[in-house]
Amino acid sequence: MAMNIGSSTGVDAALNAVAGVEDKRMALQVALLRKSLDAQQEQAADILRLLEGKGQQVDIRV
């Protein structure tokens, strides 16, 4: 049985598969980071809305 070691198509296919997995992993990480950032921005907006009406009118009646 002779092996054809001159061809690198098998190695190229394996490397492409690994690169595809890495690309998908990176895309997932970016999506998770984006979702986390969006959630933090919403929390900050909620806190700013809570503080919006505070301290604008002072009742000094005694």
C-alpha positions as CSV (number, residue, x, y, z in Angstrom):
1,M,0.0,0.0,0.0
2,A,1.6,3.3,-1.1
3,M,0.9,6.5,0.6
4,N,0.8,9.8,-1.3
5,I,2.5,12.2,1.1
6,G,3.2,14.8,-1.6
7,S,-0.4,16.0,-1.6
8,S,-1.4,18.4,1.2
9,T,-5.1,18.4,0.5
10,G,-5.9,16.4,3.7
11,V,-3.8,18.7,5.8
12,D,-5.3,21.8,4.1
13,A,-8.8,20.5,4.8
14,A,-8.0,19.8,8.4
15,L,-6.5,23.3,8.9
16,N,-9.5,24.9,7.2
17,A,-11.8,23.0,9.5
18,V,-9.9,24.2,12.5
19,A,-9.8,27.8,11.2
20,G,-13.6,27.6,10.7
21,V,-14.1,26.5,14.3
22,E,-11.8,29.3,15.5
23,D,-13.8,31.9,13.4
24,K,-17.1,30.6,14.8
25,R,-15.7,30.8,18.4
26,M,-14.5,34.3,17.8
27,A,-17.8,35.3,16.4
28,L,-19.6,33.8,19.4
29,Q,-17.3,35.7,21.8
30,V,-18.0,39.0,20.0
31,A,-21.7,38.3,20.1
32,L,-21.6,37.6,23.9
33,L,-19.5,40.7,24.5
34,R,-21.9,42.8,22.5
35,K,-24.9,41.4,24.5
36,S,-23.1,42.1,27.7
37,L,-22.3,45.7,26.7
38,D,-25.9,46.3,25.6
39,A,-27.1,45.0,29.0
40,Q,-24.7,47.3,30.8
41,Q,-25.8,50.3,28.7
42,E,-29.5,49.5,29.5
43,Q,-28.6,49.4,33.3
44,A,-26.8,52.7,33.1
45,A,-29.8,54.3,31.3
46,D,-32.2,52.9,34.0
47,I,-30.0,54.4,36.7
48,L,-29.9,57.8,34.9
49,R,-33.7,57.7,34.5
50,L,-34.0,57.1,38.3
51,L,-31.8,60.1,39.1
52,E,-33.4,62.3,36.5
53,G,-36.1,63.9,38.7
54,K,-34.1,64.0,41.9
55,G,-32.9,67.4,43.3
56,Q,-34.5,69.5,40.7
57,Q,-37.2,71.0,43.0
58,V,-36.5,71.8,46.6
59,D,-39.5,72.5,49.0
60,I,-38.3,74.9,51.7
61,R,-41.6,75.3,53.5
62,V,-41.3,75.1,57.2
